Amino acid sequence: MTLTASPSTAAEAPGGCPDHVGSVVDHRRLTGERALYASRDLTIAHSTFADGESPLKESRGLRISDTVFEWKYPLWYCRDVSVTGGALLETARSGIWYTDDIRLDGTLVAAPKTFRRGRGISLRRVDLPHAEETLWSCREITLEDVNATGDYFAKDAAGVTAERLRLTGNYAFDGARDATVRDSVLLSKDAFWNCENVVVENSMIVGEYLGWNSRNVTFVDCTIQSLQGLCYIDGLVLRGCRLLDTTLAFEYCRGIDAEVIGHLDSLTDPADGVIRAGSIGEQIIHPDRVDPAATRIETGWSPQAVA
């Protein structure tokens, strides 16, 4: 979806309101750079920020509802911001950077590169159709019922909790730390690379090369489809997972503790640990590369047998 700015007959405030503290801005069309710069305890409703960069830069205590942002950098260096409804158009690029304690609920964020180096970010019922390079290097992130499309989502993010996330885009969560994802669907090549302390529960992940070069990664009750997925991981745990059409898994993984429901097409050169599966199509082990005795591989495993 692409949203574009439309003309308005509403009154314009070229230089912003004369009083930016503790006031209400309602049904206004604001233009010009820094239209409401450094506002404090401001309520904004049913308004449009048209052409003009950084309209609310350095503001605090903003309550924004049903408002449209049409231009770049609307919420930089802000603190304590609540946004309900409304939209950031595709032209509102790089919209929310260096901003802490911000909450979006029911908002359409059509702009790419939103959220950078912020802390305390909550997104609920938010759609991000152009989520390229979004949530980079952010901390303390909560995502609930978020739909996102775009590559490199949440790169180098830390302290992430995501529930019912629907993500389409490659390289998701590259370099993430301390992340928990539940009840979600990720269509993502190279997801969770270079990560540390990740837990994914009751989710589906589709995309090759899942999880490479990561540490302490756990999947619980997940369905995974990944060519050469789950390789080069230190501390990999699978609990009751299904690996669909997944080949050449576990290469050079250390500290494996894997329970695979049903069939695993193939594995290759795990470094050490335990792999349990209902059946395994091909086991490729090169003794000159890994110690075959360091990994215990069991077939005929099922959750019922454990119970």
C-alpha positions in Angstrom: 0.0 0.0 0.0 1.3 3.5 -0.9 -0.2 6.5 0.7 0.3 10.0 -0.8 -0.3 13.4 0.6 -3.6 15.2 -0.4 -4.4 18.9 -0.3 -6.5 20.2 2.5 -8.8 23.2 3.0 -8.0 23.3 6.7 -6.3 26.4 8.1 -2.5 26.3 7.9 -0.1 27.3 10.6 3.1 28.0 8.7 5.3 28.6 11.7 3.5 26.4 14.2 1.4 27.5 17.2 2.8 30.4 19.3 2.2 28.3 22.5 3.7 24.8 22.4 3.2 23.9 26.1 0.2 22.2 27.5 -2.1 23.1 24.7 -4.3 21.3 22.2 -3.9 21.3 18.4 -7.0 20.0 16.7 -8.0 20.0 13.0 -4.9 21.9 11.9 -2.7 21.6 8.9 0.9 22.5 9.8 3.7 23.3 7.4 7.2 24.5 7.6 10.3 23.1 9.2 10.1 22.5 13.0 6.4 23.6 13.0 6.0 22.6 16.7 9.6 22.3 17.8 10.3 21.4 21.4 6.7 21.1 22.4 5.8 20.1 26.0 2.6 18.2 27.1 0.9 18.8 23.8 -2.3 17.0 22.6 -2.6 16.8 18.8 -5.7 15.4 17.1 -7.2 15.2 13.6 -4.3 17.2 12.1 -1.9 17.0 9.2 1.8 17.8 9.3 2.5 18.6 5.6 5.8 19.7 4.0 8.4 20.6 6.5 11.1 18.5 8.2 11.3 17.7 11.9 7.9 19.2 13.0 8.1 17.8 16.6 11.8 17.4 17.2 12.9 17.6 20.8 9.3 17.4 22.2 8.1 15.7 25.4 4.8 14.4 26.6 2.9 14.2 23.2 -0.5 12.7 22.9 -1.2 12.3 19.2 -4.4 10.8 17.6 -5.8 10.4 14.1 -3.1 12.6 12.7 -1.2 12.3 9.4 2.6 12.9 9.0 3.5 13.7 5.4 7.2 14.7 5.6 10.5 13.5 6.9 11.8 13.2 10.5 8.6 14.0 12.4 9.5 12.6 15.8 13.3 12.9 16.4 14.8 13.2 19.9 11.4 13.0 21.6 10.4 11.5 24.9 7.0 10.1 26.2 5.0 10.0 23.0 1.6 8.2 22.4 0.3 7.9 18.9 -3.2 6.4 18.3 -4.5 5.8 14.8 -3.3 8.0 12.0 -0.5 7.4 9.6 3.0 8.1 8.6 3.0 8.4 4.8 5.7 6.8 2.7 7.3 10.3 2.4 7.7 10.5 6.2 11.0 8.7 5.9 13.2 8.0 8.8 10.4 9.2 11.0 11.2 8.2 14.6 14.9 8.3 15.5 16.6 8.7 18.9 13.2 8.8 20.6 12.5 7.0 23.9 9.2 5.8 25.5 7.0 5.9 22.5 3.7 3.9 22.0 1.9 3.4 18.7 -1.6 1.8 18.6 -3.5 1.2 15.4 -1.2 3.3 13.3 -0.2 2.7 9.7 3.5 3.4 9.2 4.0 3.4 5.4 7.5 5.0 5.7 10.7 3.0 5.6 13.6 3.3 8.1 11.3 4.2 10.9 12.7 3.8 14.5 16.4 4.0 15.0 18.4 4.0 18.2 15.3 4.4 20.4 14.4 2.8 23.8 11.1 1.8 25.2 9.1 1.3 22.0 5.7 -0.3 22.0 3.8 -1.1 18.7 0.3 -2.6 19.0 -1.9 -3.3 16.0 0.6 -1.5 13.7 1.0 -2.1 10.0 4.4 -1.5 8.4 4.1 -2.2 4.6 7.6 -0.6 3.9 9.5 -1.8 7.0 12.9 -1.8 5.4 15.6 -1.0 7.9 13.1 -0.4 10.6 13.8 -0.8 14.4 17.6 -0.7 13.9 19.7 -0.6 17.1 16.6 -0.1 19.3 16.2 -1.3 22.9 13.2 -2.5 25.0 10.8 -3.2 22.2 7.3 -4.7 22.5 5.5 -5.8 19.3 1.9 -7.0 19.5 -0.2 -7.8 16.4 2.2 -6.2 14.1 2.3 -6.8 10.3 5.6 -5.8 8.6 7.1 -6.2 5.1 10.7 -5.3 4.5 14.3 -6.5 4.7 16.6 -6.0 7.7 13.8 -5.6 10.2 15.0 -5.1 13.8 18.7 -5.3 13.0 20.8 -5.1 16.2 17.7 -4.7 18.4 17.9 -5.8 22.0 15.2 -6.7 24.6 12.5 -7.6 22.1 9.2 -9.2 22.9 7.0 -10.0 19.9 3.6 -11.7 19.9 1.6 -12.4 16.7 4.1 -10.8 14.5 3.6 -11.3 10.8 6.8 -10.5 9.0 7.8 -10.8 5.3 11.4 -9.7 4.6 14.9 -11.2 4.6 17.6 -10.8 7.2 15.1 -10.3 10.1 16.6 -9.7 13.6 20.2 -9.8 12.3 22.4 -9.2 15.4 19.5 -9.1 17.8 20.0 -9.8 21.5 17.6 -11.0 24.2 14.6 -11.5 21.9 11.5 -13.5 22.5 9.0 -14.2 19.6 5.7 -16.0 20.1 2.8 -17.1 18.0 4.3 -15.5 14.9 5.0 -16.1 11.2 8.3 -15.1 9.6 9.0 -15.4 5.9 12.6 -14.5 6.0 15.8 -15.7 4.5 18.8 -15.4 6.9 16.7 -14.7 9.9 18.3 -14.5 13.4 21.9 -14.3 12.1 24.6 -13.1 14.6 22.1 -13.2 17.5 22.4 -14.0 21.1 19.8 -15.2 23.6 16.8 -15.8 21.3 13.6 -17.8 22.1 11.0 -18.5 19.5 7.8 -20.2 20.5 4.8 -21.6 18.7 5.8 -19.9 15.4 6.5 -20.7 11.8 9.7 -19.6 10.0 10.2 -20.1 6.3 13.5 -19.2 4.7 16.9 -20.7 4.1 20.0 -20.3 6.3 18.1 -19.7 9.6 20.1 -18.7 12.6 23.7 -18.9 11.5 26.5 -17.5 13.6 24.4 -17.2 16.7 24.5 -18.2 20.4 21.9 -19.5 22.8 19.0 -19.9 20.4 15.9 -21.9 21.4 12.9 -22.9 19.3 9.8 -24.4 21.1 6.8 -25.9 19.2 7.9 -24.3 16.0 7.5 -25.3 12.3 10.6 -24.5 10.3 11.4 -24.8 6.6 15.0 -23.9 5.9 17.6 -25.1 3.5 20.9 -25.3 5.4 19.1 -23.9 8.4 20.4 -24.0 12.0 24.1 -24.0 11.3 27.1 -22.5 13.1 25.1 -22.0 16.3 26.6 -22.4 19.8 23.8 -23.6 22.2 20.9 -24.6 19.9 17.8 -26.0 21.5 14.8 -27.4 19.7 11.8 -28.6 21.7 9.0 -30.3 19.8 9.7 -28.7 16.5 8.9 -29.8 12.9 11.5 -29.3 10.2 9.8 -29.3 6.8 11.9 -29.8 3.7 14.9 -28.9 5.7 18.3 -30.2 4.4 21.9 -30.0 5.6 20.9 -28.8 9.0 23.1 -28.5 12.1 26.5 -28.0 10.4 29.2 -27.1 12.9 26.6 -26.5 15.6 27.8 -26.9 19.2 25.8 -27.8 22.3 22.8 -29.1 20.3 19.8 -30.3 22.2 17.2 -31.0 19.5 13.9 -32.7 19.4 12.5 -33.0 15.9 8.9 -34.3 15.4 8.7 -36.5 12.4 11.2 -36.6 9.5 14.3 -34.6 9.0 15.5 -34.7 5.4 19.2 -34.4 6.1 21.9 -33.2 8.6 25.6 -32.6 8.1 28.6 -32.3 10.4 27.1 -31.3 13.8 30.0 -30.5 16.2 28.5 -31.9 19.4 25.3 -32.5 21.3 22.1 -34.6 21.0 19.7 -34.8 18.0 16.5 -36.8 18.3 14.1 -37.2 15.4 11.4 -39.5 14.2 13.5 -40.3 11.2 16.4 -38.8 9.3 16.8 -39.2 5.6 20.6 -38.7 5.3 23.3 -38.2 7.8 26.4 -36.6 6.3 29.4 -36.8 8.7 33.0 -36.1 7.7 35.3 -37.5 10.4 38.1 -35.2 9.2 35.9 -32.2 10.1 34.0 -33.2 13.2 34.2 -36.0 15.8 31.3 -38.4 15.0 31.3 -39.6 18.7 30.7 -36.0 20.0 27.1 -36.0 18.7 24.5 -38.6 19.7 21.9 -39.0 16.9 18.7 -40.9 17.8 15.8 -41.9 15.5 12.4 -43.2 16.3 11.9 -40.3 18.7 8.4 -39.0 19.3 6.8 -36.7 21.9 4.5 -39.5 23.0 7.6 -41.6 23.9 8.8 -38.9 26.2 5.4 -38.5 27.8 
